[in-house]
Amino acid sequence: MLSEVGVAMDIFPTFLKAAGGDITEYELDGLDIMPEITAQLTAAAQSWRNKIEERWKNYWLPRHGRSTDWW
């Protein structure tokens, strides 16, 4: 979920730029919001990855001397 407000007029410039178009060729009121979207999604993915790595380290990682009765 994005924390910034976006409006319908931002969709066209965002898709145009994502498709490789040049938004300066048009007189647009909207903005390319792709940098904001990718920044927030990257942060969310990194947070998820850190939580998984922590869980692996604390719970799932086999350790020497740990009971292996569950094998």
Secondary structure, 3 states (H helix, E strand, C coil): CCCCCCCHHHHHHHHHHHCCCCHHHCCCCCCCCHHHHHHHHHHHHHHHHHHHHHHHHHHHCCCCCCCCCCC
